[in-house]
Amino acid sequence: MSGPPRRPLSLRGFPWVLAVLALLALLDLRVELQLLLDHFTWSSLIQIPVHHPLAVAVLLLLPSLRQRPR
């Protein structure tokens, strides 16, 4: 019965920085996404990356940032 000590809910492996980045990017895009859901137009869709380039870049690069280096 002697095994490694159990830690209660270890969250060391969770990528907190990426989760915070994604949350902040979605909060930045919140109003535009609500407008798109209410009344979709192609011009409003094109204007999102123009006005929020960092938020769009973070959301697009999240999968590649999530990969661990080998």
One Martini backbone bead per residue (centre of mass of N, CA, C, O) as a GRO file, in nm:
protein
   70
    1MET     BB    1   0.049   0.067   0.004
    2SER     BB    2   0.305   0.197  -0.117
    3GLY     BB    3   0.290   0.502  -0.272
    4PRO     BB    4   0.236   0.764  -0.420
    5PRO     BB    5   0.148   1.061  -0.347
    6ARG     BB    6  -0.151   1.228  -0.333
    7ARG     BB    7  -0.294   1.482  -0.511
    8PRO     BB    8  -0.519   1.736  -0.488
    9LEU     BB    9  -0.585   1.848  -0.774
   10SER     BB   10  -0.377   1.865  -1.019
   11LEU     BB   11  -0.290   2.167  -1.237
   12ARG     BB   12  -0.010   2.168  -1.390
   13GLY     BB   13  -0.098   2.068  -1.696
   14PHE     BB   14  -0.253   2.322  -1.728
   15PRO     BB   15  -0.302   2.584  -1.969
   16TRP     BB   16  -0.344   2.887  -1.840
   17VAL     BB   17  -0.247   3.090  -2.051
   18LEU     BB   18  -0.429   2.992  -2.284
   19ALA     BB   19  -0.699   3.033  -2.140
   20VAL     BB   20  -0.668   3.337  -2.096
   21LEU     BB   21  -0.627   3.418  -2.389
   22ALA     BB   22  -0.898   3.309  -2.493
   23LEU     BB   23  -1.082   3.473  -2.307
   24LEU     BB   24  -0.983   3.757  -2.396
   25ALA     BB   25  -1.052   3.725  -2.694
   26LEU     BB   26  -1.358   3.674  -2.656
   27LEU     BB   27  -1.414   3.939  -2.504
   28ASP     BB   28  -1.326   4.122  -2.740
   29LEU     BB   29  -1.547   3.970  -2.948
   30ARG     BB   30  -1.835   3.981  -2.826
   31VAL     BB   31  -1.989   4.205  -2.982
   32GLU     BB   32  -1.939   4.101  -3.271
   33LEU     BB   33  -2.072   3.823  -3.228
   34GLN     BB   34  -2.350   3.933  -3.158
   35LEU     BB   35  -2.395   4.080  -3.427
   36LEU     BB   36  -2.370   3.830  -3.607
   37LEU     BB   37  -2.611   3.676  -3.480
   38ASP     BB   38  -2.825   3.894  -3.543
   39HIS     BB   39  -2.656   4.023  -3.816
   40PHE     BB   40  -2.548   3.896  -4.099
   41THR     BB   41  -2.241   4.000  -4.260
   42TRP     BB   42  -1.967   4.011  -4.456
   43SER     BB   43  -1.850   4.284  -4.364
   44SER     BB   44  -1.845   4.218  -4.059
   45LEU     BB   45  -1.654   3.973  -4.087
   46ILE     BB   46  -1.415   4.137  -4.214
   47GLN     BB   47  -1.384   4.354  -3.971
   48ILE     BB   48  -1.273   4.191  -3.735
   49PRO     BB   49  -0.962   4.170  -3.813
   50VAL     BB   50  -0.923   4.478  -3.841
   51HIS     BB   51  -1.007   4.551  -3.525
   52HIS     BB   52  -0.895   4.236  -3.411
   53PRO     BB   53  -0.602   4.093  -3.461
   54LEU     BB   54  -0.510   3.961  -3.192
   55ALA     BB   55  -0.758   3.786  -3.130
   56VAL     BB   56  -0.749   3.623  -3.393
   57ALA     BB   57  -0.459   3.515  -3.364
   58VAL     BB   58  -0.499   3.361  -3.102
   59LEU     BB   59  -0.726   3.169  -3.203
   60LEU     BB   60  -0.559   3.050  -3.446
   61LEU     BB   61  -0.290   2.966  -3.255
   62LEU     BB   62  -0.375   2.771  -3.025
   63PRO     BB   63  -0.307   2.484  -3.135
   64SER     BB   64   0.005   2.542  -3.165
   65LEU     BB   65   0.051   2.632  -2.861
   66ARG     BB   66  -0.042   2.351  -2.727
   67GLN     BB   67   0.201   2.227  -2.817
   68ARG     BB   68   0.463   2.039  -2.729
   69PRO     BB   69   0.779   2.024  -2.698
   70ARG     BB   70   1.038   1.780  -2.798
   0.00000   0.00000   0.00000
